[in-house]
Amino acid sequence: MPEFDKNAAYIWACYLIGALMIGAACLQAWLAARAARKRLDALVANDEDLRA
């Protein structure tokens, strides 16, 4: 483990970059799930129109 006193700025920058990357991955997954839900709803609506 590095000495915190000498490398504090570097360690906090690593933590910040890691947190931002985790946040970006969560946002990307949420947006992909939302797009998939919209596509699924469109397919279900199209299927219901074909059956009617």
C-alpha positions as CSV (number, residue, x, y, z in Angstrom):
1,M,0.0,0.0,0.0
2,P,1.5,3.4,-1.0
3,E,2.1,6.0,1.6
4,F,-1.0,8.2,1.7
5,D,0.7,11.4,2.7
6,K,3.0,11.5,-0.3
7,N,0.5,10.3,-2.9
8,A,-2.8,11.7,-1.6
9,A,-3.7,13.5,-4.8
10,Y,-2.8,10.5,-7.0
11,I,-4.9,8.1,-4.8
12,W,-7.9,10.4,-4.8
13,A,-7.6,10.9,-8.5
14,C,-7.7,7.1,-9.0
15,Y,-10.7,6.8,-6.7
16,L,-12.5,9.5,-8.7
17,I,-11.7,8.0,-12.0
18,G,-12.9,4.6,-10.8
19,A,-16.1,6.0,-9.4
20,L,-16.7,7.9,-12.7
21,M,-16.2,4.7,-14.7
22,I,-18.5,2.7,-12.6
23,G,-21.1,5.5,-12.9
24,A,-20.7,5.6,-16.7
25,A,-21.1,1.8,-16.9
26,C,-24.3,2.0,-14.8
27,L,-25.6,4.8,-17.0
28,Q,-24.8,2.9,-20.2
29,A,-26.6,-0.3,-18.9
30,W,-29.6,1.8,-17.9
31,L,-29.8,3.4,-21.3
32,A,-29.4,0.1,-23.1
33,A,-32.2,-1.5,-20.9
34,R,-34.5,1.5,-21.7
35,A,-33.9,1.1,-25.4
36,A,-34.5,-2.6,-25.2
37,R,-37.7,-2.1,-23.4
38,K,-38.9,0.4,-26.1
39,R,-38.0,-2.1,-28.8
40,L,-39.8,-4.9,-26.9
41,D,-42.9,-2.7,-26.5
42,A,-42.9,-1.9,-30.2
43,L,-42.6,-5.6,-31.1
44,V,-45.5,-6.5,-28.8
45,A,-47.7,-3.8,-30.2
46,N,-46.9,-4.9,-33.7
47,D,-47.6,-8.5,-32.8
48,E,-51.0,-7.5,-31.3
49,D,-51.9,-5.5,-34.4
50,L,-51.1,-8.6,-36.6
51,R,-53.3,-10.9,-34.5
52,A,-56.3,-8.5,-34.5
